[in-house]
Amino acid sequence: MRRLRRAELPADAAALAKFLIGKTLIRNLASTRITGRIVETEAYPPGDASGHAFVGPTRRNRSLFLDRGYAYVYFGYGLHYLLNVSAETAGTGAGVLLRAAEPVDGIHVMEQNRRTTRMTDLARGPARLAEAFAVDLTFDGLDLTTDRTLWLATGIRPTGPIGRSVRIGITKEADRELRFFERGSPFVSGPKWLNGRTPLTAPRRSAPR
């Protein structure tokens, strides 16, 4: 397992979202390391009305306009932090939301951060993932290809079949199939009917709120 280089990251937001499935998210703490396999992502490409970059650069979303591979962290609904990876090229606002991870190392720390010992609930869903990895606004704008505290690495084992579906919990452009996940993983969020979908065989329907 090694650090991912920026040149390896696809610039296209949807391609990056798919590429990140099976890759590793690593959080270094003073006394331990938290590691998880990314098993679910959502792409928010340029011009997507549901994406934070749609309104143009602001103080809040400026990390989405960096080159690909930077962290964009925001505080959602006044309750939770959410971790994204910037996509496309510098000056083009786009990103990939990290929705779920399979815990690998540092599980005892994840359990403390999440206040639960249920493995499938440690990082299943974007808010839980950020909490499990102790990610907050101080990580916004951090370079995930060079930083020592939070970074992206290659996979620890081969990635299983990748599914694709509509995104979860949005109302604008909700029918776009820009959510990617490792099929069969118990650590993926969302309803079972959605996780069984593929873009070629499943009927289109709106994402649940």
GROMACS elastic network, one bead per residue, 0.5 to 0.9 nm:
[ bonds ]
;  ai    aj funct       b0    kb
    1    24     6  0.84374   500
    1   153     6  0.63819   500
    1   154     6  0.53480   500
    1   155     6  0.64028   500
    1   156     6  0.60541   500
    2   152     6  0.85315   500
    2   153     6  0.52620   500
    2   154     6  0.56256   500
    2   155     6  0.84766   500
    3    24     6  0.89822   500
    3   145     6  0.67103   500
    3   146     6  0.80390   500
    3   151     6  0.72873   500
    3   152     6  0.59359   500
    3   154     6  0.63961   500
    4     7     6  0.84275   500
    4     8     6  0.67354   500
    4     9     6  0.77446   500
    4    23     6  0.89957   500
    4   144     6  0.84590   500
    4   145     6  0.59203   500
    4   146     6  0.87279   500
    4   151     6  0.82344   500
    4   152     6  0.57493   500
    4   154     6  0.60696   500
    5     8     6  0.54138   500
    5     9     6  0.70577   500
    5    69     6  0.87013   500
    5   145     6  0.56924   500
    5   146     6  0.81691   500
    5   152     6  0.86864   500
    5   153     6  0.85729   500
    6     9     6  0.53602   500
    6    10     6  0.85169   500
    6    67     6  0.88029   500
    6    68     6  0.70304   500
    6    69     6  0.62815   500
    6   144     6  0.87824   500
    6   145     6  0.61490   500
    7    10     6  0.76921   500
    7    11     6  0.89068   500
    9    12     6  0.88574   500
    9    15     6  0.87476   500
    9    16     6  0.63526   500
    9    19     6  0.76087   500
    9    20     6  0.85388   500
    9    68     6  0.72204   500
    9    69     6  0.72446   500
    9    87     6  0.86443   500
   10    13     6  0.75362   500
   10    14     6  0.87571   500
   10    15     6  0.59432   500
   10    16     6  0.50465   500
   10    17     6  0.88387   500
   10    19     6  0.74447   500
   10    68     6  0.81174   500
   10    87     6  0.80019   500
   10    88     6  0.77871   500
   11    14     6  0.87786   500
   11    15     6  0.73668   500
   11    16     6  0.65587   500
   11    67     6  0.85262   500
   11    68     6  0.63321   500
   11    87     6  0.57296   500
   11    89     6  0.63893   500
   12    15     6  0.52587   500
   12    16     6  0.60249   500
   12    17     6  0.86246   500
   12    45     6  0.75843   500
   12    87     6  0.64811   500
   12    88     6  0.51757   500
   12    89     6  0.85468   500
   12    94     6  0.87987   500
   13    16     6  0.50618   500
   13    17     6  0.61476   500
   13    18     6  0.87437   500
   13    42     6  0.89654   500
   13    43     6  0.55860   500
   13    44     6  0.65564   500
   13    45     6  0.52517   500
   13    46     6  0.81115   500
   13    68     6  0.88840   500
   13    86     6  0.82081   500
   13    87     6  0.51586   500
   13    88     6  0.60249   500
   13    94     6  0.65559   500
   13    95     6  0.61639   500
   13    96     6  0.65048   500
   14    17     6  0.50692   500
   14    18     6  0.63842   500
   14    19     6  0.85636   500
   14    42     6  0.78824   500
   14    43     6  0.52009   500
   14    44     6  0.75588   500
   14    45     6  0.69289   500
   14    87     6  0.88146   500
   14    95     6  0.89644   500
   14    96     6  0.79008   500
   14   178     6  0.63734   500
   14   179     6  0.84522   500
   14   180     6  0.87738   500
   15    18     6  0.52575   500
   15    19     6  0.60302   500
   15    20     6  0.86907   500
   15    43     6  0.84420   500
   16    20     6  0.61180   500
   16    21     6  0.89253   500
   16    43     6  0.78438   500
   16    68     6  0.89405   500
   16    85     6  0.89540   500
   16    87     6  0.70710   500
   16    88     6  0.87191   500
   16    95     6  0.88184   500
   16    96     6  0.73503   500
   17    20     6  0.54487   500
   17    21     6  0.70282   500
   17    40     6  0.84299   500
   17    41     6  0.56478   500
   17    42     6  0.61325   500
   17    43     6  0.56049   500
   17    85     6  0.89024   500
   17    87     6  0.88904   500
   17    95     6  0.85700   500
   17    96     6  0.57629   500
   17    97     6  0.79957   500
   17    98     6  0.84700   500
   17   178     6  0.80460   500
   17   179     6  0.77134   500
   17   180     6  0.66946   500
   18    21     6  0.56113   500
   18    40     6  0.87226   500
   18    41     6  0.74042   500
   18    42     6  0.85724   500
   18    43     6  0.85928   500
   18   162     6  0.77463   500
   18   164     6  0.87477   500
   18   178     6  0.89211   500
   18   179     6  0.83243   500
   18   180     6  0.58207   500
   18   181     6  0.78790   500
   19    22     6  0.78760   500
   19    23     6  0.77444   500
   20    23     6  0.52091   500
   20    24     6  0.80946   500
   20    38     6  0.66421   500
   20    39     6  0.81226   500
   20    40     6  0.84269   500
   20    41     6  0.75824   500
   20    98     6  0.88224   500
   20   152     6  0.89083   500
   20   154     6  0.89488   500
   21    24     6  0.85724   500
   21    37     6  0.77705   500
   21    38     6  0.53217   500
   21    39     6  0.51679   500
   21    40     6  0.63272   500
   21    41     6  0.71632   500
   21   155     6  0.87545   500
   21   159     6  0.72320   500
   21   162     6  0.76415   500
   21   180     6  0.73713   500
   21   181     6  0.65686   500
   21   182     6  0.66732   500
   22    37     6  0.55974   500
   22    38     6  0.52981   500
   22    39     6  0.58949   500
   22    40     6  0.87526   500
   22   101     6  0.89796   500
   22   154     6  0.79903   500
   22   155     6  0.55220   500
   22   156     6  0.79318   500
   22   157     6  0.77374   500
   22   158     6  0.72845   500
   22   159     6  0.50189   500
   22   160     6  0.78065   500
   22   181     6  0.89972   500
   22   182     6  0.74842   500
   23    36     6  0.84610   500
   23    37     6  0.57062   500
   23    38     6  0.55784   500
   23    39     6  0.81234   500
   23   152     6  0.72325   500
   23   153     6  0.61108   500
   23   154     6  0.50588   500
   23   156     6  0.75023   500
   23   157     6  0.89088   500
   23   159     6  0.82200   500
   24    35     6  0.68534   500
   24    36     6  0.56441   500
   24    38     6  0.59126   500
   24   101     6  0.86039   500
   24   151     6  0.83872   500
   24   152     6  0.57260   500
   24   154     6  0.58063   500
   24   155     6  0.54617   500
   24   156     6  0.72093   500
   25    34     6  0.81961   500
   25    35     6  0.58055   500
   25    36     6  0.53463   500
   25    37     6  0.63349   500
   25    38     6  0.67015   500
   25   101     6  0.81611   500
   25   133     6  0.89564   500
   25   150     6  0.74054   500
   25   151     6  0.60425   500
   25   153     6  0.63897   500
   25   154     6  0.88475   500
   26    33     6  0.70564   500
   26    34     6  0.57926   500
   26    36     6  0.66831   500
   26    37     6  0.89840   500
   26   133     6  0.83252   500
   26   149     6  0.77950   500
   26   150     6  0.56172   500
   26   151     6  0.53648   500
   26   152     6  0.62544   500
   26   153     6  0.73128   500
   27    32     6  0.87335   500
   27    33     6  0.57494   500
   27    35     6  0.64309   500
   27    36     6  0.89354   500
   27   133     6  0.63827   500
   27   134     6  0.82136   500
   27   135     6  0.87581   500
   27   148     6  0.81467   500
   27   149     6  0.55021   500
   27   151     6  0.67231   500
   28    31     6  0.81470   500
   28    32     6  0.64295   500
   28    34     6  0.63920   500
   28    35     6  0.86265   500
   28   148     6  0.68835   500
   28   150     6  0.63622   500
   28   151     6  0.86743   500
   29    32     6  0.52426   500
   29    33     6  0.57004   500
   29    34     6  0.76843   500
   29   149     6  0.68973   500
   30    33     6  0.82229   500
   32   106     6  0.67198   500
   32   109     6  0.83844   500
   33   105     6  0.68026   500
   33   106     6  0.56317   500
   33   109     6  0.87542   500
   34   103     6  0.81280   500
   34   104     6  0.76171   500
   34   105     6  0.53151   500
   34   107     6  0.70417   500
   34   109     6  0.73982   500
   34   110     6  0.74362   500
   34   132     6  0.85638   500
   34   133     6  0.66340   500
   35   102     6  0.85834   500
   35   103     6  0.64201   500
   35   104     6  0.53296   500
   35   106     6  0.64596   500
   35   107     6  0.82386   500
   35   133     6  0.83349   500
   36    39     6  0.89656   500
   36   101     6  0.54802   500
   36   102     6  0.51821   500
   36   104     6  0.50229   500
   36   105     6  0.68937   500
   36   106     6  0.89176   500
   36   123     6  0.85607   500
   36   133     6  0.88985   500
   37   100     6  0.84918   500
   37   101     6  0.51423   500
   37   103     6  0.66679   500
   37   104     6  0.70267   500
   37   155     6  0.71770   500
   37   156     6  0.77942   500
   38    41     6  0.77173   500
   38    98     6  0.73284   500
   38    99     6  0.81028   500
   38   100     6  0.61459   500
   38   102     6  0.64576   500
   38   155     6  0.88712   500
   38   181     6  0.86313   500
   38   182     6  0.86634   500
   39    98     6  0.85190   500
   39    99     6  0.77931   500
   39   100     6  0.56500   500
   39   101     6  0.52016   500
   39   102     6  0.66228   500
   39   159     6  0.89897   500
   39   162     6  0.89774   500
   39   180     6  0.80823   500
   39   181     6  0.53584   500
   39   182     6  0.52433   500
   39   183     6  0.86090   500
   39   185     6  0.73325   500
   39   187     6  0.71656   500
   39   188     6  0.62815   500
   40    97     6  0.86585   500
   40    98     6  0.64575   500
   40    99     6  0.51605   500
   40   101     6  0.68936   500
   40   124     6  0.87779   500
   40   125     6  0.85219   500
   40   179     6  0.73718   500
   40   180     6  0.56373   500
   40   182     6  0.66196   500
   40   187     6  0.85677   500
   40   188     6  0.60747   500
   40   189     6  0.76674   500
   41    96     6  0.65037   500
   41    97     6  0.55128   500
   41    99     6  0.50659   500
   41   100     6  0.70942   500
   41   126     6  0.89535   500
   41   178     6  0.83876   500
   41   179     6  0.57559   500
   41   180     6  0.53246   500
   41   181     6  0.64573   500
   42    95     6  0.84897   500
   42    96     6  0.54794   500
   42    97     6  0.50870   500
   42    98     6  0.68248   500
   42    99     6  0.70406   500
   42   166     6  0.88645   500
   42   167     6  0.65301   500
   42   168     6  0.85851   500
   42   177     6  0.89745   500
   42   178     6  0.56611   500
   42   180     6  0.62135   500
   42   181     6  0.87845   500
   43    51     6  0.88266   500
   43    87     6  0.87633   500
   43    94     6  0.80194   500
   43    95     6  0.61657   500
   43    97     6  0.64594   500
   43   167     6  0.84877   500
   43   178     6  0.53141   500
   43   179     6  0.64173   500
   43   180     6  0.83041   500
   44    47     6  0.84118   500
   44    48     6  0.61353   500
   44    49     6  0.87646   500
   44    50     6  0.73641   500
   44    51     6  0.53798   500
   44    52     6  0.83127   500
   44    53     6  0.85276   500
   44    87     6  0.86594   500
   44    94     6  0.56999   500
   44    95     6  0.53027   500
   44    96     6  0.59781   500
   44    97     6  0.77683   500
   44   178     6  0.75626   500
   45    48     6  0.57105   500
   45    51     6  0.74703   500
   45    53     6  0.87775   500
   45    87     6  0.78046   500
   45    88     6  0.80417   500
   45    93     6  0.76574   500
   45    95     6  0.64849   500
   45    96     6  0.82025   500
   45   178     6  0.89908   500
   46    49     6  0.87937   500
   46    51     6  0.80771   500
   46    53     6  0.73613   500
   46    54     6  0.71837   500
   46    88     6  0.81960   500
   46    92     6  0.68431   500
   46    93     6  0.58205   500
   46    94     6  0.52003   500
   46    95     6  0.84439   500
   47    50     6  0.87182   500
   47    51     6  0.77855   500
   47    53     6  0.76978   500
   47    54     6  0.55779   500
   47    55     6  0.89226   500
   47    93     6  0.82096   500
   47    94     6  0.82415   500
   48    51     6  0.54195   500
   48    52     6  0.85561   500
   48    53     6  0.80004   500
   48    54     6  0.61319   500
   48    94     6  0.84450   500
   48   172     6  0.84228   500
   48   173     6  0.73158   500
   49    52     6  0.80276   500
   49    53     6  0.84596   500
   49    54     6  0.56409   500
   49    55     6  0.84285   500
   49   172     6  0.60723   500
   49   173     6  0.66661   500
   50    53     6  0.86731   500
   50    54     6  0.73182   500
   50   170     6  0.69143   500
   50   171     6  0.74884   500
   50   172     6  0.52152   500
   50   173     6  0.65098   500
   50   174     6  0.81172   500
   51    54     6  0.56234   500
   51    55     6  0.85630   500
   51    93     6  0.88670   500
   51    94     6  0.74223   500
   51    95     6  0.79887   500
   52    55     6  0.68657   500
   52    56     6  0.82359   500
   52    60     6  0.89036   500
   52    61     6  0.65282   500
   52    64     6  0.81856   500
   52    93     6  0.83275   500
   52    94     6  0.81039   500
   52    95     6  0.87077   500
   53    56     6  0.53823   500
   53    57     6  0.65933   500
   53    58     6  0.84759   500
   53    61     6  0.64175   500
   53    62     6  0.81987   500
   53    64     6  0.65968   500
   53    65     6  0.77586   500
   53    92     6  0.85160   500
   53    93     6  0.50058   500
   53    94     6  0.61512   500
   53    95     6  0.82884   500
   54    57     6  0.85029   500
   54    93     6  0.74697   500
   54    94     6  0.84880   500
   55    58     6  0.80826   500
   56    61     6  0.82653   500
   56    62     6  0.86350   500
   56    65     6  0.88661   500
   56    93     6  0.73359   500
   57    60     6  0.80548   500
   57    61     6  0.61030   500
   57    62     6  0.53332   500
   57    63     6  0.87279   500
   57    64     6  0.81513   500
   57    65     6  0.70431   500
   57    91     6  0.88442   500
   57    93     6  0.75678   500
   58    61     6  0.53680   500
   58    62     6  0.55719   500
   59    62     6  0.56678   500
   59    63     6  0.87037   500
   60    63     6  0.79138   500
   60    73     6  0.89998   500
   60    74     6  0.75568   500
   61    64     6  0.56853   500
   61    65     6  0.75748   500
   61    72     6  0.73286   500
   61    73     6  0.86450   500
   61    74     6  0.81705   500
   61    93     6  0.84575   500
   62    65     6  0.54408   500
   62    66     6  0.72045   500
   62    72     6  0.82783   500
   62    93     6  0.81312   500
   62   141     6  0.81339   500
   63    66     6  0.53805   500
   63    67     6  0.86254   500
   63    70     6  0.69393   500
   63    71     6  0.69178   500
   63    72     6  0.53642   500
   63    73     6  0.83692   500
   63    85     6  0.89656   500
   63    86     6  0.69040   500
   63    93     6  0.83685   500
   63   140     6  0.68822   500
   63   141     6  0.51322   500
   63   142     6  0.85424   500
   64    67     6  0.80326   500
   64    68     6  0.83874   500
   64    70     6  0.78211   500
   64    71     6  0.80952   500
   64    72     6  0.61919   500
   64    84     6  0.85980   500
   64    85     6  0.78389   500
   64    87     6  0.71741   500
   64    90     6  0.86407   500
   64    91     6  0.84620   500
   64    92     6  0.76485   500
   64    93     6  0.50061   500
   64    94     6  0.55574   500
   64    95     6  0.60380   500
   64   141     6  0.84336   500
   65    68     6  0.85568   500
   65    86     6  0.72278   500
   65    87     6  0.81634   500
   65    88     6  0.84414   500
   65    89     6  0.75919   500
   65    90     6  0.56067   500
   65    92     6  0.51925   500
   65    94     6  0.68864   500
   65    95     6  0.87759   500
   66    69     6  0.83102   500
   66    70     6  0.68910   500
   66    86     6  0.67042   500
   66    87     6  0.80040   500
   66    88     6  0.85322   500
   66    89     6  0.68922   500
   66    91     6  0.61810   500
   66    92     6  0.74990   500
   66    93     6  0.76342   500
   66   141     6  0.81470   500
   67    70     6  0.69538   500
   67    86     6  0.67532   500
   67    87     6  0.66841   500
   67    88     6  0.65965   500
   67    91     6  0.74278   500
   67    92     6  0.81032   500
   68    85     6  0.71717   500
   68    88     6  0.56025   500
   68    89     6  0.59441   500
   68    90     6  0.73027   500
   68    94     6  0.87409   500
   68    95     6  0.81717   500
   69    85     6  0.56475   500
   69    86     6  0.54079   500
   69    87     6  0.66356   500
   69   142     6  0.88208   500
   69   143     6  0.63333   500
   69   144     6  0.56137   500
   69   145     6  0.63115   500
   69   152     6  0.85920   500
   70    84     6  0.81652   500
   70    85     6  0.55140   500
   70    86     6  0.51624   500
   70    87     6  0.81190   500
   70   140     6  0.80799   500
   70   141     6  0.58042   500
   70   142     6  0.55777   500
   70   144     6  0.53402   500
   70   145     6  0.76019   500
   71    83     6  0.67587   500
   71    84     6  0.56868   500
   71    86     6  0.62426   500
   71   139     6  0.66933   500
   71   140     6  0.54227   500
   71   141     6  0.51481   500
   71   142     6  0.52376   500
   71   143     6  0.63795   500
   71   144     6  0.63563   500
   72    82     6  0.82167   500
   72    83     6  0.60557   500
   72    85     6  0.59500   500
   72    86     6  0.64638   500
   72    95     6  0.79349   500
   72    97     6  0.88563   500
   72   137     6  0.85931   500
   72   139     6  0.76700   500
   72   141     6  0.58522   500
   72   142     6  0.78522   500
   73    81     6  0.65777   500
   73    82     6  0.55614   500
   73    84     6  0.61254   500
   73    85     6  0.86628   500
   73   135     6  0.80420   500
   73   136     6  0.68209   500
   73   137     6  0.56980   500
   73   138     6  0.82660   500
   73   139     6  0.66430   500
   73   141     6  0.77842   500
   74    80     6  0.82193   500
   74    81     6  0.55317   500
   74    82     6  0.56142   500
   74    83     6  0.71116   500
   74    84     6  0.85203   500
   74   136     6  0.78509   500
   74   137     6  0.64237   500
   74   140     6  0.75903   500
   75    78     6  0.60996   500
   75    79     6  0.67838   500
   75    80     6  0.54468   500
   75    82     6  0.64776   500
   75   136     6  0.80603   500
   75   137     6  0.74746   500
   76    79     6  0.59527   500
   76    80     6  0.52896   500
   76    81     6  0.59835   500
   76    82     6  0.68765   500
   76   127     6  0.85158   500
   77    80     6  0.69269   500
   78    81     6  0.86956   500
   79   127     6  0.87555   500
   80   126     6  0.88183   500
   80   127     6  0.55249   500
   80   128     6  0.83363   500
   80   130     6  0.80887   500
   80   131     6  0.79402   500
   80   136     6  0.88494   500
   81   126     6  0.81212   500
   81   127     6  0.58709   500
   81   128     6  0.87316   500
   81   130     6  0.60638   500
   81   131     6  0.73082   500
   81   135     6  0.71617   500
   81   136     6  0.59172   500
   81   137     6  0.74057   500
   82    97     6  0.76298   500
   82    98     6  0.78172   500
   82    99     6  0.84856   500
   82   126     6  0.56855   500
   82   127     6  0.54568   500
   82   128     6  0.85472   500
   82   129     6  0.77961   500
   82   130     6  0.57277   500
   82   131     6  0.85636   500
   82   135     6  0.80443   500
   82   136     6  0.80064   500
   83    96     6  0.86621   500
   83    97     6  0.62434   500
   83    98     6  0.59615   500
   83    99     6  0.82547   500
   83   126     6  0.70455   500
   83   127     6  0.81514   500
   83   129     6  0.79936   500
   83   130     6  0.61090   500
   83   135     6  0.74514   500
   83   136     6  0.83866   500
   83   139     6  0.88475   500
   83   140     6  0.84660   500
   84    95     6  0.62757   500
   84    96     6  0.52549   500
   84    98     6  0.56332   500
   84    99     6  0.87908   500
   85    94     6  0.87194   500
   85    95     6  0.54738   500
   85    96     6  0.50578   500
   85    97     6  0.65059   500
   85    98     6  0.74855   500
   85   144     6  0.80783   500
   86    89     6  0.87068   500
   86    93     6  0.78228   500
   86    94     6  0.60270   500
   86    96     6  0.63455   500
   86    97     6  0.88679   500
   87    90     6  0.86116   500
   87    92     6  0.81096   500
   87    93     6  0.74664   500
   87    94     6  0.51406   500
   87    96     6  0.67283   500
   88    91     6  0.85863   500
   88    92     6  0.62422   500
   88    93     6  0.73760   500
   88    94     6  0.62892   500
   88    95     6  0.77480   500
   89    92     6  0.56622   500
   89    93     6  0.81384   500
   89    94     6  0.87015   500
   90    93     6  0.79315   500
   97   126     6  0.74918   500
   98   101     6  0.79840   500
   98   125     6  0.83094   500
   98   126     6  0.60410   500
   98   129     6  0.78125   500
   98   130     6  0.87951   500
   99   123     6  0.82137   500
   99   124     6  0.70403   500
   99   127     6  0.79024   500
   99   128     6  0.86535   500
   99   129     6  0.70290   500
   99   188     6  0.79832   500
   99   189     6  0.74132   500
  100   123     6  0.54986   500
  100   126     6  0.59192   500
  100   127     6  0.89489   500
  100   128     6  0.79752   500
  100   129     6  0.60108   500
  100   181     6  0.87047   500
  100   187     6  0.66673   500
  100   188     6  0.58176   500
  100   189     6  0.66122   500
  101   104     6  0.89882   500
  101   122     6  0.84108   500
  101   123     6  0.53675   500
  101   124     6  0.63368   500
  101   125     6  0.81744   500
  101   126     6  0.88780   500
  101   129     6  0.66675   500
  101   187     6  0.64769   500
  101   188     6  0.74384   500
  102   119     6  0.84959   500
  102   120     6  0.77716   500
  102   122     6  0.83011   500
  102   123     6  0.68242   500
  102   124     6  0.78465   500
  102   185     6  0.83207   500
  102   186     6  0.84190   500
  102   187     6  0.56522   500
  102   188     6  0.82331   500
  103   106     6  0.79020   500
  103   107     6  0.63568   500
  103   110     6  0.81581   500
  103   119     6  0.74104   500
  103   120     6  0.84149   500
  103   122     6  0.72960   500
  103   123     6  0.71309   500
  103   187     6  0.85596   500
  104   107     6  0.67705   500
  105   108     6  0.83882   500
  105   109     6  0.89831   500
  105   110     6  0.89827   500
  106   109     6  0.54032   500
  106   110     6  0.64635   500
  106   111     6  0.88252   500
  107   111     6  0.61295   500
  107   112     6  0.86427   500
  107   117     6  0.88599   500
  107   119     6  0.83928   500
  107   122     6  0.84902   500
  107   132     6  0.88902   500
  108   111     6  0.50620   500
  108   112     6  0.63703   500
  108   113     6  0.87283   500
  108   117     6  0.82952   500
  109   112     6  0.50321   500
  109   113     6  0.61339   500
  109   114     6  0.84921   500
  109   132     6  0.77467   500
  109   133     6  0.85570   500
  110   113     6  0.50186   500
  110   114     6  0.59539   500
  110   115     6  0.81067   500
  110   116     6  0.84287   500
  110   117     6  0.86114   500
  110   122     6  0.64985   500
  110   123     6  0.83170   500
  110   131     6  0.80370   500
  110   133     6  0.66927   500
  110   134     6  0.83130   500
  111   114     6  0.51330   500
  111   115     6  0.54519   500
  111   116     6  0.52175   500
  111   117     6  0.53808   500
  111   118     6  0.80033   500
  111   119     6  0.82818   500
  111   122     6  0.67203   500
  111   132     6  0.73455   500
  112   115     6  0.50076   500
  112   116     6  0.70509   500
  112   117     6  0.83361   500
  112   132     6  0.82298   500
  113   116     6  0.82191   500
  113   122     6  0.87788   500
  113   131     6  0.62548   500
  113   132     6  0.53941   500
  113   133     6  0.77429   500
  113   134     6  0.69361   500
  114   117     6  0.82170   500
  114   121     6  0.85320   500
  114   122     6  0.63221   500
  114   123     6  0.85714   500
  114   128     6  0.72031   500
  114   131     6  0.63471   500
  114   132     6  0.56582   500
  115   122     6  0.87926   500
  116   119     6  0.81317   500
  116   121     6  0.76969   500
  116   122     6  0.71741   500
  117   120     6  0.88724   500
  117   121     6  0.80858   500
  117   122     6  0.75469   500
  118   121     6  0.54843   500
  118   122     6  0.65814   500
  119   122     6  0.54775   500
  119   123     6  0.82139   500
  119   187     6  0.82677   500
  120   123     6  0.71376   500
  120   124     6  0.63939   500
  120   186     6  0.65208   500
  120   187     6  0.52204   500
  120   188     6  0.84002   500
  121   124     6  0.52609   500
  121   125     6  0.82001   500
  121   128     6  0.75081   500
  121   187     6  0.74430   500
  122   125     6  0.87740   500
  122   128     6  0.63038   500
  122   129     6  0.69760   500
  122   131     6  0.85916   500
  122   132     6  0.61975   500
  122   187     6  0.86092   500
  123   126     6  0.72987   500
  123   127     6  0.79207   500
  123   130     6  0.75973   500
  123   131     6  0.78703   500
  123   132     6  0.60430   500
  123   133     6  0.83156   500
  123   187     6  0.73752   500
  123   188     6  0.88383   500
  124   127     6  0.82880   500
  124   128     6  0.60717   500
  124   129     6  0.63633   500
  124   186     6  0.88124   500
  124   187     6  0.54660   500
  124   188     6  0.58463   500
  124   189     6  0.53263   500
  124   190     6  0.88810   500
  125   128     6  0.54349   500
  125   129     6  0.61162   500
  125   130     6  0.88587   500
  125   187     6  0.86593   500
  125   188     6  0.74473   500
  125   189     6  0.53950   500
  125   190     6  0.80210   500
  126   129     6  0.50433   500
  126   130     6  0.63392   500
  126   131     6  0.86774   500
  126   189     6  0.87588   500
  127   130     6  0.53492   500
  127   131     6  0.62736   500
  127   132     6  0.86046   500
  128   131     6  0.50673   500
  128   132     6  0.59262   500
  128   133     6  0.85383   500
  129   132     6  0.51373   500
  129   133     6  0.62387   500
  129   134     6  0.84996   500
  129   135     6  0.85005   500
  130   133     6  0.52553   500
  130   134     6  0.59682   500
  130   135     6  0.50093   500
  130   136     6  0.73293   500
  131   135     6  0.61555   500
  131   136     6  0.80695   500
  132   135     6  0.78338   500
  133   150     6  0.89123   500
  135   138     6  0.77323   500
  135   139     6  0.65700   500
  135   150     6  0.86924   500
  136   139     6  0.59980   500
  136   140     6  0.76827   500
  137   140     6  0.53327   500
  138   141     6  0.83586   500
  138   142     6  0.84272   500
  139   142     6  0.54449   500
  139   143     6  0.89582   500
  139   150     6  0.80871   500
  140   143     6  0.89945   500
  141   144     6  0.89182   500
  142   145     6  0.89181   500
  142   146     6  0.86533   500
  142   147     6  0.69192   500
  142   150     6  0.80720   500
  142   151     6  0.89479   500
  143   146     6  0.56696   500
  143   147     6  0.56582   500
  143   150     6  0.84043   500
  143   151     6  0.76391   500
  144   147     6  0.57071   500
  144   148     6  0.85206   500
  144   149     6  0.88891   500
  144   150     6  0.62600   500
  144   152     6  0.58030   500
  145   148     6  0.89906   500
  145   150     6  0.88332   500
  145   151     6  0.59139   500
  145   152     6  0.62537   500
  145   153     6  0.82954   500
  146   150     6  0.87924   500
  146   151     6  0.70266   500
  146   152     6  0.88602   500
  147   150     6  0.60578   500
  147   151     6  0.60264   500
  148   151     6  0.67383   500
  153   156     6  0.87746   500
  154   157     6  0.89429   500
  155   158     6  0.68782   500
  155   159     6  0.75851   500
  156   159     6  0.88885   500
  159   162     6  0.79020   500
  159   182     6  0.73593   500
  160   182     6  0.59316   500
  160   183     6  0.67695   500
  160   184     6  0.82295   500
  160   185     6  0.86911   500
  161   181     6  0.85037   500
  161   182     6  0.59424   500
  161   183     6  0.56357   500
  161   184     6  0.83213   500
  162   180     6  0.66283   500
  162   181     6  0.55471   500
  162   183     6  0.55636   500
  162   198     6  0.89168   500
  163   179     6  0.82091   500
  163   180     6  0.56545   500
  163   181     6  0.52396   500
  163   182     6  0.60974   500
  163   183     6  0.55423   500
  163   195     6  0.72734   500
  163   196     6  0.76193   500
  163   197     6  0.67877   500
  163   198     6  0.56601   500
  163   199     6  0.81516   500
  164   177     6  0.63340   500
  164   178     6  0.68278   500
  164   179     6  0.55145   500
  164   181     6  0.64801   500
  164   182     6  0.89395   500
  164   183     6  0.89681   500
  164   194     6  0.89803   500
  164   195     6  0.80174   500
  164   196     6  0.88831   500
  164   197     6  0.66493   500
  164   198     6  0.52836   500
  164   199     6  0.61074   500
  165   168     6  0.89810   500
  165   175     6  0.87115   500
  165   176     6  0.78514   500
  165   178     6  0.63402   500
  165   179     6  0.51735   500
  165   180     6  0.66160   500
  165   181     6  0.84901   500
  165   194     6  0.66867   500
  165   195     6  0.73784   500
  165   196     6  0.86865   500
  165   197     6  0.60543   500
  165   198     6  0.62870   500
  165   199     6  0.64812   500
  165   202     6  0.88535   500
  165   204     6  0.88844   500
  165   207     6  0.89544   500
  166   174     6  0.65517   500
  166   175     6  0.55533   500
  166   176     6  0.53696   500
  166   178     6  0.58599   500
  166   179     6  0.57172   500
  166   180     6  0.87910   500
  166   194     6  0.79518   500
  166   199     6  0.89058   500
  166   204     6  0.81933   500
  166   205     6  0.79882   500
  166   206     6  0.72944   500
  166   207     6  0.60667   500
  167   170     6  0.70034   500
  167   174     6  0.63552   500
  167   175     6  0.74792   500
  167   176     6  0.70213   500
  167   177     6  0.65168   500
  167   178     6  0.61067   500
  167   179     6  0.51296   500
  167   180     6  0.87463   500
  167   206     6  0.86940   500
  167   207     6  0.61080   500
  167   208     6  0.87333   500
  168   171     6  0.89476   500
  168   174     6  0.78247   500
  168   179     6  0.79933   500
  168   190     6  0.72916   500
  168   206     6  0.89639   500
  168   207     6  0.53612   500
  168   208     6  0.62431   500
  168   209     6  0.68078   500
  169   174     6  0.83232   500
  169   207     6  0.64852   500
  169   208     6  0.58776   500
  170   173     6  0.77829   500
  170   174     6  0.58751   500
  170   207     6  0.70535   500
  170   208     6  0.78169   500
  170   209     6  0.63006   500
  171   174     6  0.53778   500
  171   175     6  0.89577   500
  171   206     6  0.84508   500
  171   207     6  0.78524   500
  171   208     6  0.87688   500
  171   209     6  0.74658   500
  172   175     6  0.84241   500
  173   176     6  0.60215   500
  174   177     6  0.82714   500
  174   205     6  0.87296   500
  174   206     6  0.58749   500
  174   207     6  0.59300   500
  174   208     6  0.89898   500
  175   178     6  0.88183   500
  175   204     6  0.70384   500
  175   205     6  0.66397   500
  175   206     6  0.54834   500
  175   207     6  0.69296   500
  176   179     6  0.84194   500
  176   206     6  0.89742   500
  177   180     6  0.83252   500
  177   199     6  0.70871   500
  177   204     6  0.89727   500
  181   184     6  0.88866   500
  181   185     6  0.81904   500
  181   188     6  0.68914   500
  181   195     6  0.77858   500
  182   185     6  0.58385   500
  182   188     6  0.74774   500
  183   186     6  0.88562   500
  183   188     6  0.83429   500
  183   195     6  0.70893   500
  183   196     6  0.75564   500
  184   187     6  0.87863   500
  184   188     6  0.82729   500
  184   195     6  0.82427   500
  184   196     6  0.85693   500
  185   188     6  0.58086   500
  186   189     6  0.82624   500
  188   195     6  0.80744   500
  189   192     6  0.87735   500
  189   195     6  0.83478   500
  190   193     6  0.85412   500
  190   194     6  0.67850   500
  190   195     6  0.69435   500
  191   194     6  0.54854   500
  191   195     6  0.65190   500
  191   208     6  0.88713   500
  192   195     6  0.51091   500
  192   196     6  0.63805   500
  193   196     6  0.54571   500
  193   197     6  0.69508   500
  194   197     6  0.54925   500
  194   198     6  0.88790   500
  194   207     6  0.84429   500
  195   198     6  0.83579   500
  196   202     6  0.84812   500
  197   200     6  0.85727   500
  197   201     6  0.73014   500
  197   202     6  0.54400   500
  197   203     6  0.83488   500
  198   201     6  0.57270   500
  198   202     6  0.56932   500
  198   203     6  0.89942   500
  199   202     6  0.60159   500
  199   203     6  0.81705   500
  199   204     6  0.83844   500
  200   203     6  0.86023   500
